[in-house]
Each structure stands twice: as structure tokens, then as C-alpha cells.
Amino acid sequence: GVVKEVMERAPDVVNVPDDKYVSPLMEAKEAGYNDIADFLVSHGAVDSEKYIKKTTIEHAKQTKKDQGGSMETGDVVDHSSVYKLILLTSLPFILYLMYQGPVFVMCFLGFSVSWFSIVVAYLISELSISPPWYHPTPGKDLCHTGIPPYWQGIFTNPRYDLNIDYVNVTFQSDGYTLRGWWVSGRSKKCVVFVHGGGRDRRAWLRHVKLFHNNGEYSCLLFDFREHGASDGRGRGFSYGVSESRDVIHASQWVREQYGMEKVVVVGTSVGGSAAIIAGANGGDAIDAVVSENPLTHATSLQNHHFQIAVRNFVGASPMIQSIAHYFAHLPSIILKLRIGLLSEEAIDVIPRLSKPLLLMHGTGDEVIPHHHAEALFAAAHEPKQLWIAPEAFHCGLYDRYPDEFASRVLAFLRKYLEDEGAEE
């Protein structure tokens, strides 16, 4: 009786469903109320899901009209109308191409595909050298945007965060003025910290107390060219190629400026690769290299992330993967041109590295897979050490295993810096 009374007063809601597209008729049938279901059918009720959705739209339109309003674009999206609009808009252009003949059409399509392929490839390389976390502030204060959580809130300066005195320093590298912090120790041993691509000197700030208090190492934390507060025009980074020059100049500068006798470079990510290249090319400026989650080649890393993006956003079918595999050569060529066509990367120079080398990488690294460190270790000569840390994330070995990080790194430095000093 209640249903009948409601239906007689508002017959237009007979097919209006709830938010799960369940109509009154569907609900009545599921509940076993056959008399109610028969009554609804006699008044035009249906249980077609497609019809119910259509009725819902029409009901919404009518409600808007009754309320004195109009239907907004966000309320209902009619995809067929969009397709028709695109077709009608493109029709004159399509007819013009057909009028020019098949040869012109093929040439035009070939040029268009080539052009847009180059544009997409360039944008991929741009994202590779200028990732979202890249925020240089040349000549100004360091940026506080996008501070990674694994810095543990330590991102101001050594005095504020660690209660360790420091001085602001500048030095030159290939015409760039590089800026950093100098933390003086009691010995003539120095750690030159090398941050990753897109970051700045603060990437190693939380580690300073470990080295400064254990072994009394002096510490230099500086920003690469095109990074942090150092000179640059926001051109991104070169995966250690140009940055390795900054590492060499930094190592030479601490020897000349502060009389350091032993210098070890400690780098992470792109900085880890830069440390390896600098160690191979820097002569006597560097005595040992510690490289955390380095990469072998920039192009191989770019291809790795490109393939992942294709699988996630386009699909994983064999045809798509095959197209992506061949297309990946184009952004690789562009990236190589941008960082230096004939430049040597970490995997190219590591056979020439004669300094003691400690490689470290985490199996949980989703930025640079740990097989990069394993390949570098296989190509390196003795003396060398490798630590593969289970489940450690990118740049996070210290955060995941602080005690083991300290014991391994400090033991390495004692063995290859202090022992050599005693022999001399």
C-alpha cells in the first residue's frame, strides 16, 4: 500500500536507482516481494542496467531543469559527442590531405610521426636529467621544497642540526663557482661528500657526525655545478660525467686550502658514479672511493624506467613492448648527445680505477637496481669491496642499517687510509 501510494504521487521515479544502479524493481525481486515487483512492472519499471543508467541521466537533467538550472559538463559526459566533434573538426584537414594525393599523405604522416617521436624522446631525456626533485638555487639559499623524508629532518646546516661548527666555502671548477660547507677535523684526513643527481650537499648532512666523531675526519659538503647554490642555469646533470670534474677540483682544493693529506670521496647515486669517474681520472687527488648505489650507464637506467612506464601506462603486450624496445633507442641517443657523445661513464672507466673501492647498494632500490653495483664490482680491480644490503632503499643504506653502515665504511677507511699512513 505504501509503495502504491508513493508511485501514484511520483510515477516518474519508478526507474530511478540508488548509487549502485539498483532499481526499485531489482531490489523488490532480490527481496522476494513479487507483488511489489508486479506492481512496479505494471507502472513501467524495467531491470535493464543500461536503461537504468540512461534513465538516471534523464532524471538528473529534469531535476536540474525543475530547479531552474542547467546541466553542467561535469555532470554527464557524452563520449560519442566528443568523438563526433573531433571528427567534424578534423574533416577539412583530412579532405585536404586526401586531395593532395597518397604520396603527399605518406610524406606528411612520415614527417609527423618522426617529429613527434623526436619530441617525445627529447622530453624523456629532459625528465632524465631534470627530474621533479631538481630545484637548483644558484647563488641563493638552498631550496626547502621537496625535502625527502629519509634526510630525517636534517637539512639546515651542521651547526643547527648537529651542533658542529662549520664555515661556508667556495671554490672553482671549470669556470663554475661551487659552494659548500667545510667542517674541520683534527687530522689531515678528509671526506669529500658527493650528493646525487638533482639533490644538494644536504644529502650527506646526517652522516657528518659519524665521520667527524669517528676518526676525526674533516668534511667537505658541496653542491655540484647546476645544483643547489652553486653556479648554473638549471641545465640538469650529466650522470657523473661533468660532475666528476667537480669532485676532482674539490679534492684538489681541500689539499691546497687546508693541507689535507688523505682524501676519500663518498658519493651516492649519480654522485656515486661521479666519485668512481673522479677516482679513475683524478690522479693523486683522491686516495679512496666509497660509492653508494651508483649506475653503470645513464642510457641503461633511462631505458629501465621507460620500459616500466610503458608497462604501467600503456600495456605489457608483446607488440607494445617490442615497439617500446625499438623506440627506446631514440631517447638514448638524445640523452647521450646531451651528456656527451664521447663521454666515459662509470662502467667505462672503472677498469682504470687503481684506488681502493667500496661499493654499496640496496636490494630495495627502485631508482637504480642493485645489479648496477654488481656489474661495476665485476669490472673493477682489487682492492675492492661490495656490500649488498637487503631491502635497503635508494640512498638509504645508512637509514636502514646505521650500525652496519658505520662499521663497514669506517673499517674500510681505517684499512686503506690509516694503514697506508702508518706504512709511510
C-alpha angles and dihedrals in degrees: 000000000000092000091049092050092049093047093050090052096043110020092160092073095060092109101030107121132202124256090284093055093252110147125209089254093053091049092048092051093048090050093049095242096144095168091055091045091052090049092051092048090051088056095051102272118156134185099212109128092208092051091046092055090049091049090050091057093047091048090051090051092049091048091053090049093048089051091054093250135110132237112268124218091246092057099062128012114198105197094189090062091052091051091049091050092051091048094048092046092049096042097089090049092048091049091049091053091048090049090055092059136247095286092057091045092052092047091048093048091047092051093046094049091046093047096048091044090056091047092051091045091051091050090051090053090046090055089049095056097032107037122181092267093057107112112155119185104187113203093358139087117297115271118256094197119114098006106183115237093231089069082077093223092298103127110114110078139298095268096048098041103030105019089239121135119239141166130223111245139185132196138168131257120176091328095315121116106225120200130204151130127278118206111190121219132189097250134063091247120106138191115209107201117211118197128209131263113293094009131090142223092295091074087084099034094102089056097054097089090054093059098033095051097038109058095355093254120179111232134213117194113182142163121246120237109280089023138095114335095336122108119283147112100241094266095145126232138301101222094258100316099105093019091062088066089058090051092052092048091047091052092048091046096055089051093050098038101039104017095244112180100189123040127183121182116215114193138172131206109331085002089056090056091044089053091054093048091047091049091053095045103029100080114201094348092090127048102182141003130220111188122186119196096339125176129233102214131002092222094053090052092047091050090050093056093041091056091049091051091050092051093047100044107023108025145270100248116135092245094052092046091050092051091047091049093056094039091053090072090070098058087042091057092047092048091049090050091051097049095038127294094223096032121129119232131199097279090049097053103033094089086063094051109112097172123098109273132202114189120192131181139161125230089219092061108127094175100055114014113231093241086080091067091044091053091048091048091051091052096046127091127230137309091061140132132194129201118186106190115206114243094347112150130226111301088353108104091110091049094048098040109016096163096045091044090054095046095047098044097042092046089051092051094046091051098048103029108031096037092050090049091053092050091052 
